[in-house]
Amino acid sequence: MSTEQKSGILYIVATPIGNLEDISRRAVRVLSEVDLVAAEDTRHTGQLLSALGISAELLSVHEHNEEKRSSQLIDQLASGLSVALVSDAGTPLISDPGFVIVRACREAGIRVVPVPGPSAVITALSVSGLPSDRFQFEGFLPRNSSKRRARLEELVALPHTLICYESSHRLRDSLEDFRSVYEADRQVVIARELTKQYETLLSGTPDELLGVLETDANQVRGEMVILVGPSAGKNSEELTISVDKLLKAALDELPPGQAAAMVARLTDMRKKELYQRTMEMKKP
């Protein structure tokens, strides 16, 4: 009989983004069975576990110590212990710590198992009323207004829904930047405090939403997701013009292959098609 020590399992466990009833039975079972729970904020997760009647050893894992914790967790997993990784809310790694640990575990041959559940991104998209067949998630946009506008200008030709997180104290400034970059009728949705008592969904143009915020200060409180729909009424000819502008700008700085690759990432168009268009542009 082999005496070789089997490594433990790293579980990536999604937790509620607000309503405790959204946690899955599987997540509760895993959290109650693992040897260790690695949490972004041990106090916050401790309250969650207490509400679920679970007593577990907690270890803090956040953006400032993730590299250090990575080797520590791998040693524990290699010794046969099983670990659940959780964030403060929702699915770990989505604009939260965990990537470094997951990558290190996979490279070390340690099994990583997802325990799916709530995600603010998908939750907001599902109720936004904006096109949901394709979307792009940007996480948090740059904090600096000029950098934020520059990034929005790079994304202005997206033919699908844009999703990002935003903090309450930057919401007004971000909407101002949306108003300055996008056309006046661009549709925006603010999904605030999802699954919580004061959950609200606001829809309208950036200008209309700024007006709502002026009359209701409560709408700038809490956690929120911003969704921006495709340009209203933009037809394929207009989109082609926008893509060509991007290609021409990229060609000023990059060779054709790299320019096509960059625009492909921004628009989700095929690199081969874009490369052919760059060749057409270079013809005399």
N, C-alpha and C positions, 0 to 999 in steps of 0.2 A: 504493500500500500504506500502510495507516495506521501511524503511528509512535506512536500513543497508548499510554502505559504501562498495562499491565493490572495490577491489584492482585493481591497474593498471597492465600493462603487461610489462615484460622485454623482449625486442626484441634483439636477437643476430644477428647483421647485418654484412654480409660480404661486404667488399668494394674492389675496384680494387687493384691489386698488381702492377699496372703500368699504363695500358691504361685506361683512364677514361671511354671509351665507354663500358667497361666490366661491369659496374654497372647495376643492374637490375632495371626495372621500379618499381618493388615492393619495392626495397631498397630505391629508391628515394622517393616514397610515404610515407613509414614508417618514414624516417628521417625528412620529412617535417611535419609530423603529431604529433610526440611524443612531450612530454613536456620538455624532457631533453635528451641530448646526452652525454653518459659517454664515454670518449675517452682516449686512452693511451697517446696521445700527442695532447693537445687542439689546438696548433698552426697548426700542420699538418692537423688535422681534420677540423679546421676552414677554411683552404685553399680549402679543398675538398668541403665542404658545400658551400663556396662562388662560386666555379666553377659550382656547380649545381643550384645556385640561391636560396639556402636555408638559412634562418636565424634561428638559434636555440641556446638555452642556453646550454653551454658546462660545463662539470665537468671532471676534470682529474682523471683518474683511472689507476694506474700503479703498478708495482710489489712492490714498497716501501710503498704504502698507501692503497692497496686493502682491507686489513682487516678493516681498519678504515672506508673506503668508503662503505663497505658492509652493515653495520648497518644503515648508513645514507641513502643509496639507498632503503633499505627495508622499512624504515619509509616513504619515499616519495611514494614508490609503494603502500604501505598499505593505504596511504591517497587517493589513486585513480589516481595518476599521472602515466603516461607511460614513459618508458625509453628505449632508444636504446643504446646498448653497441657495440662499434666498436674498432678495433685495428688500428694500423697505416696502415696496408695493409692486405688484405685477410680475412680469416675467423677467428674471435676472438677465443681465448683459445688455438689455435694450436701453441704451443711454445710462447704464449702471455698471458697476464693477463686475468682474467675473471672467472676461475674455482671457486675461493672462493665465488664470488658473485652469480654465478649460483647455486652452492650447497646450499648457505644460502637461496636463494629465493625459491628453491624447498622445502627445509625443512620448510619454513614459509608458504607454501601453495600458493605462488605467481606463476602465470602462466608464463612460459618461452617459448617464441616462436622463432624458428629459421627462419632467412631470408637468405637462402643459396646463395652462389655465388662463387667468385674466391678463390682458394687455391693454393699456390705455390707447395705444395706437389703433389696434383693430376695433376696440369698443367704440371709439370716436368715429371711425370710418363707417362702421355698420349703421349708425344712426344719423349720419351727416346729411344724407340726401345728395351727396356729390358722387360722381362716377367712381365706382369701387373695383372695376375689373383690373385696373392697373393704378399703381400709386408709387410715390417716392417718399421715403421717410428721411428727414434731415436731422433728426435729433434736436438739439438746441442750436438755433441760429447764433452767429457771432454776437457777443454782447455790445461791441462797438457799433454805433449806428452806420458809419461809413462802410465798415466791413460787411455789415448786415445787408446794406443796400447793394453792395457789389455782388454778394452771393445771390441775392434775389434776382439781380439782373442776369446772372448766369443761368438762372432757372426759369426765366420768363417764358421761354419757348416750350416748356414742358407740355406735352399734349395730354397729360393726365393729372390726377390730384396730387398735390403736395401736402405733406403732413409734417408738423414740427411741434416740439414742446416749447413752452415759454413760461417764464416766471411772471408772477402777478405784477411786480414793480416795473417790468419792462413791456407790459402788454400795450400800453398806449403808444410808446415809442415805436414798437414793431408795427402796429397798425398804421402809424404815420408813414413808415417806410414802405409798407405795402401800397399805401395810397399814392406815394410818389413814384413807385416803380411800375405798378400794373395799371392797366386801363381802368377807367372809372367804374365799369360795370362788372369787374371781376368779383365772383362770389366767394365769400369767406365764411367759415363756420368756427365759432369758439365753443368748444366743449369743456365745460367747467365743472369741477367737483364730481366727476363721473361716478355713479353708483352710490353717492353719498346723499345726505338729507337735502342739501341745497343744489343738487345737480341741475344745471341749466344748459340749454343749447341756443346760441344766438346765431342767426344767419343774416347776411346782408353784404353790401359792399363795404370796403374799409371806411368810407365816409359815414355810412349809416351806422356802423358799429361804434365808431368813435362818438357819435351822437348819443348812442345808448349809454356808453360809459360815462358821459358827462351828466346824465340824468339819474344814473343808478350806480353809486359807488360800490355796492356789493358785488358788482360784476367784475371787479378787478381784484377780488379776493380768492384765495385758494389755488388749487392746481389746475392747469388747463392745457388743452391740446388745440392747436390752430390748424385748420385745414383750408387749403386754397384750391378752388376748382380750376379746371382748364379755362383758358380765355373764352369768354362768352362770344359765340358767333364766329370764332376763328375757323376759317375754312382751310382746305389743304393747300390752296395757292398761297394764302397768307403765311401758313406754317413753313412752306418751302422758302419763302422770302426770308423769314427769320432764321432758318437753318443756314441759308446761304450767307447771311450776314455773319453768323457765328463762324462758319468755315473760313470766310475771308479774313476775319480778325485773327483766327488761329493760325492761318497761313502766313500772317505777318511775322509770327514769332517761331513757328515750328515747321518742320518738313511735312510733306503731305500725309504720310502714314501716321505720324503722331497727332497731326491736326484732326484727321478723321477719327482717330481713337478717342480724343478728348471730346469731340462733339457727339460721338456715339454714346459716351457716358452721360452726357448732359441731356440727350434727347431720347435715348433708347432706340435710336435708329441703327440699322446695320452698318457696321464699320466698312464693309465691302462697298455698299451703295454710296456711302459718304466719300470714300476714297475715289471712286469713279467720278463723283461730282467735283472733287478737287482737281482731278486730271482735266476735266472739261474747263474749269476756271483758268487753268494755266495755259490753255491753248491760245495762241495769238488771235 
